[in-house]
């Protein structure tokens, strides 16, 4: 079909239908593929998840569903301490981990911004962790944190002259979640650096120069000019990272397997266990829905915050 | 000049290809055929492809070892390797989605109830009874009873063939235990002879004795790194089986006849306390020890004793993998003193079986593949250090000569004797649908107790409560019925009283 004939589709359809209906039908036909895709990969799974939340579907026993009303929700909210423990671990990763990424990313971006043209090389080097697949990063840090062969403990012992006995990072319930957080910070701080640097570059030189002419110090320039102007970028960066960190699964799977005990089990990992190890599909649906609601709330809070700042 | 450069690049590619292909040939080199098993290959198929799924690594190596046999049968093998811990969910997901992705499925026998009862597997009885027997019979009568009844059968039919008979044994460093200085020091410290621990209390004693810091002396040599008396499987996944070694020997069963949990009895709590106590004599990262780490800690000479699967002595006899070649003793897993008798129990965790997916398009060829791996070449596969597969047939125990090239006559005999003894102490997993949920809960709380997040009593009380919830969720009446059938099988096999 030639391009000309394609663009004439509304007119050609008009021969079949009236002019008004012709345009509506044409519009509908153009939107139809996207609509079908949306229904198939978003709306249907969401509706099916909602439906599953009210049934018991234990695939290890039988493929038959049994309506259980709100039982799955009651179990999640009142009778599953493991779920709440995984939520707590996830919250630590989301708020502490992303907070550290924000601070590190901000400082690095300020430093890169001061470097002028030389920053290209440094920024490119900083980007390497983002380019590495999380699976590879997980294995890499599993080796780094290894108590017997890992370089981290070797360096700690060497630097302290043997006076400090480093922990068995991954095998210690006090540090296992920290290993996941450190790996995540290593991998995603460059993302913060990148978007904050882009934000810094977009700040008009004239504003900064005007402030300097008025006698603003470096810190005043930073807190009174740059940070307020960067706020929309910071909010978006933090929002993206929070949503991403909320779903942390791969690093848990590779580094700690959720252990020792349940010390590093995140909510995404726990949901995976319920879905793909226990095949309790009804309960898994409830866990997924709770996470969805939480992510929607977090994103709405941030977007409202941004709207309040007049950025949107 | 440019042309010269092209020739150089071409030559480099050829050399690299040659080196790579040589490496592949080396990687495919397996054990030599022993000629100790009578079998005939299936009549050739017309270039059929059989897709095999299993846990990645050395346990799929036999499909490479016997590639020529499969080629002679007109069968191409396509291997799908999945991580050890993900076998169940990967296979289950494909079964539920009815994708028909696999012809041959390698799985852990604890899931045979799940797979067979849901109709995912093809019954094998018809294939097994075909004539001529030299081509089709997998000689199930040769498979040791627990590995046949529990691993292969469900509801009166055979759904799978065993390829790996797992049971745990105690392994210890003979050079340390037989060292006169160490023996004298032990006698002085504890007032009795140094020997491989007979009970779990002795396990702690011997573990304490051999735990030394760098700079101290061990068997006359000054240590350049810390040395530990023992190690455990501390990582989430199977740490529960190391707990059950102790608990079962003290008479603990998972449930009573009505599926009321028995797992939080005083004996079970004491057993878990023993495991918690043992960690002080284990490497600091023991809670991250899975199969690989536990094996390596032993064969790399960092611990004096471990309880492990029976393939580890073979690894320990291989100088390419081990620094303790010739210094490995095999003994019964320690037990618990009940009255005047020490009762030993060896868990039989994992194991591997192969079955045919119910929706396979090539069931005949798939059967020929599993029969070849499970019977025809099985002796070669279990007697090499190149796999992690353990003996499971009487013929594997009888043919000591198969192990001699690897271990030497004396060690091979000691290995098989130890293994046979361990099999007599065997204690089963939970062989009912929903096993993954029950075992995960037990594993989690055992692990939490090991990590100090719960006391042994709290941990096992939590297990009991959660097991009840699982049973209710899965349907108590149906679960009681399958559990009673499982108990009947355990009793018939002499695994429990």
Contacts between the chains, C-beta under 8 A, distances in Angstrom:
chain1	res1	chain2	res2	distance
A	56	B	473	6.7
A	58	B	434	7.4
A	58	B	473	6.6
A	58	B	474	5.6
A	59	B	92	7.1
A	59	B	96	5.8
A	59	B	118	7.9
A	60	B	92	7.7
A	60	B	114	5.1
A	60	B	433	5.5
A	60	B	434	5.2
A	60	B	436	6.5
A	60	B	437	7.1
A	60	B	474	7.6
A	61	B	114	8.0
A	61	B	433	5.2
A	61	B	434	6.3
A	61	B	474	5.2
A	61	B	475	6.7
A	61	B	478	7.3
A	62	B	118	7.4
A	63	B	96	7.3
A	63	B	118	7.2
A	79	B	469	7.8
A	82	B	444	7.4
A	146	B	285	7.3
A	147	B	283	7.1
A	147	B	284	5.7
A	147	B	285	3.5
A	147	B	288	7.6
A	148	B	283	7.0
A	148	B	285	6.7
A	148	B	302	7.5
A	167	B	284	7.8
A	168	B	283	7.9
A	168	B	284	4.2
A	168	B	285	3.6
A	168	B	286	8.0
A	168	B	287	7.3
A	168	B	288	7.0
A	170	B	285	7.0
A	170	B	288	4.9
A	171	B	234	7.1
A	171	B	284	7.0
A	171	B	285	4.0
A	171	B	286	6.6
A	171	B	287	4.0
A	171	B	288	3.8
A	171	B	289	7.8
A	172	B	284	8.0
A	172	B	287	7.3
A	173	B	287	7.7
A	173	B	451	4.2
A	173	B	452	6.8
A	173	B	453	6.1
A	256	B	288	7.8
A	257	B	85	7.6
A	257	B	235	6.5
A	257	B	236	4.9
A	257	B	237	6.9
A	258	B	236	6.1
A	259	B	235	6.5
A	259	B	236	3.9
A	259	B	287	6.8
A	259	B	288	7.9
A	259	B	447	5.5
A	259	B	451	7.2
A	260	B	234	7.3
A	260	B	235	8.0
A	260	B	236	7.3
A	260	B	287	4.1
A	260	B	288	7.6
A	260	B	447	5.8
A	260	B	448	7.8
A	260	B	450	6.7
A	260	B	451	3.8
A	260	B	453	7.9
A	261	B	236	7.9
A	261	B	444	6.9
A	261	B	447	4.9
A	261	B	448	3.5
A	261	B	449	7.9
A	261	B	450	7.4
A	261	B	451	4.0
A	261	B	453	4.4
A	261	B	454	7.5
A	262	B	444	6.2
A	262	B	447	7.9
A	262	B	448	6.4
A	262	B	453	7.3
A	263	B	451	6.3
A	263	B	453	6.8
A	273	B	440	7.0
A	276	B	89	4.0
A	276	B	92	7.8
A	276	B	93	6.5
A	277	B	88	6.9
A	277	B	89	5.5
A	277	B	436	5.6
A	277	B	440	6.6
A	278	B	436	5.9
A	278	B	437	4.6
A	278	B	440	6.9
A	279	B	89	7.8
A	279	B	92	6.1
A	279	B	96	7.6
A	279	B	436	7.9
A	280	B	437	7.5
A	280	B	473	7.5
